[in-house]
Amino acid sequence: MKRLLPILLLASGQLLGQGRFPSLQGELADGRRLELPGAPPNALIIGLAVSAKAQADLEAWYEPAYLRFVSKHGLFANAYRADVYFVPLFTGLNKAGYEPSLKKFRKSAAPEVADRVVFAKAEFDEVREALGIKDRDIPYFFVVDREGRILHRASGRFSDAKLEAIEEVLLGL
């Protein structure tokens, strides 16, 4: 039986699950500027947190996602190429916490993690509309292709099933 995926039309006219990832300007711990989605080698995995509560859940993804997609641990891990970035997104009044959070991160982050975390500021309504974000308090994950199209999305706390679903998409590229 063929599995059907629901398609939701947003007010902006974009198809949820078929849209494009919006351009986000960000900064790495070493001060380098980075634009996401940019031009990934094959695919890009972006983990996005919009609140402190979501950021805590996003951090639970760091180690398993790093091991699977960056260090290439796992049965099929060498069968695909993907860059991985985790994005704490500062919006609205939370933008005031950008500099203190970045400064704290610079002091405490392991180098292999620091290269994968992009601090960014944006207007929440624009990001919410473009990505179909419904709950600020959970992290969102997107698999994005070279053209910036969203191929897969997941949200919430880490689970092996969610990680494997992301890997399945990458294997299909």
C-alpha positions in Angstrom: 0.0 0.0 0.0 1.3 3.4 -0.9 1.8 5.8 2.0 0.2 9.2 1.5 1.7 12.2 3.2 -0.6 15.0 4.2 0.0 18.4 2.4 -1.1 21.5 4.2 -1.4 24.8 2.5 -0.2 27.7 4.6 -1.7 31.2 4.3 1.5 32.3 2.5 0.7 29.8 -0.3 3.7 27.6 0.6 3.1 23.9 0.9 4.1 22.5 4.3 6.6 19.8 3.7 7.3 21.0 0.2 8.5 24.5 1.0 11.9 26.1 1.1 14.0 26.7 4.1 14.3 30.5 4.6 17.7 32.1 4.6 19.1 32.5 8.1 22.2 34.6 8.9 24.1 33.3 11.8 27.4 33.2 13.7 29.6 30.3 14.8 31.4 30.3 18.1 34.7 31.4 16.5 32.9 34.5 15.0 32.6 33.3 11.4 29.4 34.2 9.7 27.3 31.5 8.1 24.2 31.6 6.0 21.8 28.7 6.1 20.8 26.8 4.1 23.8 27.9 2.0 25.1 25.3 -0.5 25.4 21.9 1.2 27.4 19.1 -0.4 24.3 17.0 -0.8 21.9 17.7 2.1 21.7 19.7 5.2 20.2 18.8 8.6 19.1 21.8 10.6 18.0 21.6 14.2 16.2 24.7 15.2 15.2 25.9 18.7 13.2 29.1 19.3 13.0 29.1 23.1 15.1 28.1 26.1 12.8 25.1 26.7 13.3 24.0 23.0 17.0 24.6 23.3 17.3 22.1 26.2 15.6 19.4 24.0 17.8 20.4 21.0 20.9 19.8 23.1 19.7 16.2 23.6 20.1 15.7 19.9 23.7 16.9 19.7 25.5 13.7 20.6 23.4 11.1 18.7 23.2 13.4 15.6 26.9 14.2 15.7 27.8 10.5 16.0 25.5 9.4 13.2 25.8 12.2 10.7 29.2 13.8 11.4 31.4 11.0 12.9 29.7 8.5 10.7 28.8 5.8 13.3 26.2 3.5 12.2 25.4 0.8 9.6 24.7 3.1 6.6 26.4 6.3 7.9 29.0 6.3 5.0 26.3 5.9 2.4 25.4 9.6 2.4 26.8 13.1 2.8 25.1 15.8 4.9 26.2 18.8 7.0 24.5 19.2 10.4 23.9 22.5 12.2 22.0 23.2 15.4 20.5 26.7 15.5 19.5 28.5 18.7 17.3 31.2 17.2 16.8 34.4 19.1 13.5 36.2 18.4 11.6 39.1 19.8 12.7 40.1 23.4 14.9 37.0 23.5 17.3 38.8 21.1 18.8 40.4 24.2 20.1 37.0 25.3 22.0 36.5 22.0 25.4 37.9 23.1 25.4 36.5 26.7 24.4 33.1 25.3 27.1 33.1 22.6 29.7 34.3 25.1 28.8 31.5 27.5 28.8 28.9 24.7 32.3 30.0 23.5 33.7 29.3 26.9 32.1 25.9 27.4 31.6 24.2 24.1 33.7 21.3 22.8 35.3 22.3 19.5 33.6 19.5 17.5 30.2 20.8 18.7 31.1 24.5 18.4 31.6 24.1 14.6 28.0 22.8 14.3 26.1 25.4 16.3 24.9 28.6 14.6 23.6 31.4 16.7 21.0 33.4 14.7 18.5 36.2 15.2 15.2 36.5 13.2 11.7 37.7 13.4 9.6 34.8 14.8 6.5 35.4 12.7 8.5 35.1 9.5 10.3 31.9 10.5 7.0 30.4 12.0 5.2 31.1 8.7 8.0 29.8 6.5 8.6 26.7 8.4 5.1 25.9 9.8 6.3 26.1 13.4 3.3 25.6 15.8 5.0 25.3 19.2 7.9 27.5 20.2 8.8 25.1 23.1 10.0 22.1 21.0 12.9 21.8 18.6 12.4 21.3 14.9 14.6 19.4 12.5 14.7 19.8 8.7 16.5 17.9 6.0 17.2 20.4 3.2 18.5 19.6 -0.3 21.0 21.6 -2.3 18.3 23.9 -3.7 17.0 24.7 -0.2 13.9 22.5 -0.5 12.7 20.9 2.7 12.7 17.1 2.2 11.8 16.1 5.7 10.8 17.6 9.0 10.7 16.3 12.5 10.0 17.9 15.9 10.3 17.3 19.6 12.5 15.4 21.8 15.2 13.1 20.5 14.2 9.5 19.7 16.0 6.8 17.7 13.0 6.6 15.4 13.3 10.2 14.5 17.0 9.9 13.9 16.4 6.8 11.7 13.7 8.7 9.7 16.2 11.4 8.9 18.8 8.9 7.9 16.2 7.1 5.6 15.7 10.4 3.8 19.4 10.9 3.3 19.8 7.4 2.0 17.1 8.2 -0.6 19.2 11.0 -2.1 
